[in-house]
């Protein structure tokens, strides 16, 4: 497995699901990705489910936890590495964002904080101690991409550039212009504009994508496990992707990278 032992500041490190039915979510993601789970008790967060690949002793790839506020919809939260939460918080506020939670010390693992950008899309930052983030990447069932959907792409470019130092580069994949956020020459995240094809009530959000070996098979399997396929398997230059909502309603993407063909 391609192990990951360190993340550069500004790069995605982790994805965490808040769900109203922890056991149902464990069954779904175990069936879809083959994840195993074990419980960690965290003083500041309560019980937390670590998802692993290749059995309970395998590398950590994502987290699940019960929803703390049942008035909010189930959702995946994308975490980004920070060199210092205090400095990141200052940059978020100066650029027009909001602090939602934190900073919080998560036992010996590290510190986190939760923010919202100017349009309300929430994201978390992680300052590691013992836990760097996902311990493996570049193979099926692991986090491989994160994507922002928003309406004001120019404002988002300015905000995330100020917070993480990202450089925005537009790409023409299909239909509307797609934006890659880069650190140096490396693309670390993407952005799509919410145009008239999106429902008027749709809220700006970050969505994690997980690598799969076969997008069509993964989408069909997810549907059989109770998910809804929001965007059917489609080809773009980076690979073949689909967008799903899991049985609880949390949004995620799956992609079979072009390098696997």
N, C-alpha and C positions, 0 to 999 in steps of 0.2 A: 504494500500500500504506500502511495506517496505521502509520507508523514509531513506534517507542518508543525514546526516548533516555535515559530515567531512570526508576528505580523507587523508590517510597517504602519506607522500612524496614518490614519485616513483610509485604511483598507477594511473591508467587511471581515468580521471574525466569527460571527455566531448568529444563529437564528433561534428564536424562542417563541413557542406557541402558548397563548393564553386561551384555555378551552373551558366550556361549562361542564364537560363530561370527560374527565381525565381517562377513565378506563376505556371509553369508546374511542378516544383519540389514540390511545396506545394500540388498540386493536387495528385501527385503520392504518396507521403509519408502519406498524409491524407488517401488515399485509401488503402494503404498497412498496415499502423500501427494504423490508427485512430487518428493521431496527429491533434491537433489544433495549430494555430500559432497566434502570435501578434507581432507587430513591435515595436522595441526599437531603438531610434535614439542615436547613439554613436558618439561623436565628432570626435574620431580618426578613426572610421570605417565606418561612414555613417549609413544607415538604416540596421538593423539586425533583422532577424526573429527568435523569440524564439518559439521552438516547445514544446508543452505541452501535457500531457496525461490526458484524462478525461475532456476535455473542456478547454477553454481559461484560466480559473482560476486554472487549475490543475498544478501539479508539472512540472518543466522544465526538459526536457529529451535530447534535442539536439538543434543545431543552424543551420540556413541556411543564406547564404548571396550571393549577386551577385559576380561573378568572377571579381577580380580587374585587371587581366591580361588575355585577351582572347587568348594569344598565348600558355597558359598552359591548360592541359586537366582538365575537371571537376573532382573533387576528394573530398573525405572525409579526414579531418585532425583529428588525434587522439591527445588529450591533456593529459598530465601527470602532476600531482601535484608536485610542487617544494617548498622547504622551503625558497629558495632564488634564484631569477633569475640570479643574478650576479655570484654566485658560480656555478650554473649549466652551464652558458655560459663558464666560465673558464674550467670546466671539459670537455665540448663538444670540445672546441678548442684543449685542451691538448691531447684528445683521437683521434684527426684526423677528427672531424666533422666541419661543417661550420655554421655560424649564417646567417640566411636568412632575418629575420625581428626582430626588437625589441631591447631592451624591450619597450613595449607600455603600457601606463596606459589606461585601459578601464573604464573610468569614475569611479564610486564608486564600480564597480564590482570586480576589481583586475588588475593584470598585466600579460601580456603574452609576449612570444617570440617564434619565429619559427626557427627551426634548421634543418640541414640535417646531416645524419650519413655519414660515409666514403664512402658508396656506393650510396649516394644520396637520400635515403628514408627520406622524410620530416616528422617532428613531431613537436608538440607545447608543451610548458610547461606553467603552470598556477600557479600564486601566488595569492591566493584569498584575497579579502577584504570582500565584502558582498556576492559575488557569489562563493559558494564552488565548484559547478559543477552540474552534473545531480542529481536531488533531489529525485529520486526514482530508485530502482534497484530490480532485482529478480522477475520480472513479465513480461509478454509479452509486446512487443513494447518498451523495454528499452535496453540500452547498457549493454552488458554482457561480452564482451571479445574483445581484440584487438590482431592483429596478424601481424607480420613482415614477408614478403617474401623477401629473399635476396640470393645472390649466395655464398658469403664468410661467412659462419655461424660462423667460429672461430673468425673472426675479429669482427663480430657483438656481439658475446658473450663478448669479451674484451671491446668493446666500451660501451655497455649499462651497463656492470658491473661497469665501471669507472664512468659513468654519474649518474646512479640511484642506484647503489649498488645491482643490481640484481644478483642472483645466477642462473646459467643455469643448468637445469636438463633435460636430454634426455628421451623421452618416445617413445615406439613403438606402435603407433596407427594403422597405415596401411602404407604399402610401405615405403617411406623414413622416416628416424628418425625425430621425431617432438621434438622441444625443448620448455619446459616450463620455463619462467623466474619467479623466486620466490623472495619474500621478506620474510625472515624467512621461515615458512612453507606454506605461502600463494602464490599460483600461480596468477600472476597479468597480464601476457601477454604470447603470444606464438610466435614461429618462425618456419618457414618451409623453406627448401632450395629450391631454384629455379633450378631444374635439367633440363635434356634434354626434359622433357615433356612440359616445359614452352616455349612459342615462344621466339626466339632469341631477339626480340625487346622489350620484356616485361621489365619494369623498376622495381627495388626494391621499395617496398611501404609498408605502414601500412594500414591495413584494419579493420574497426570496424565490430563487429557482434552484431546483435540485437536479443533478445530472442523472440521466437514465440511459440504458443501453439501447432501448427501442421506445421512441416517443408514442407511437400508436398503441403498442402493447401496454405501456404504462397508463395511458389515458383510458383505455378500455378496462384495465384492471381497477383503476381508481373508481370509474363509474360503477363497476360491479360491487365495489365496497361501499357505495353510497355517496360518492362525490358527484358534483355536477361539472361537466366540461363546458367552461365558459367560452374558450377559444379553442376550436378543434385543432388537431395536429396540423401544423403549417410549416413550410420551409422558408428559412431566411439564410443569408450567407453563413452565420455562425453555426447553424444546425437546424434541427426540426424541433419545434416547441409546441406546448399546449398550456393553457391557463385553466386551472381548476379551482373550485371551492370545495373544501373537505366537508364531511357530513355535518359538522358544526357551523359551517359557513365561512371559515378562514380561507383566504385566497393564497394560492401558491402557484408557481410555474414548474414545469418539468421540461428538460431539454436534452436531446441526444446531440452532442456536439458534432460538428462536421468532421472533426479529426477521427471520429469513430467509424466513418463510412469507408 
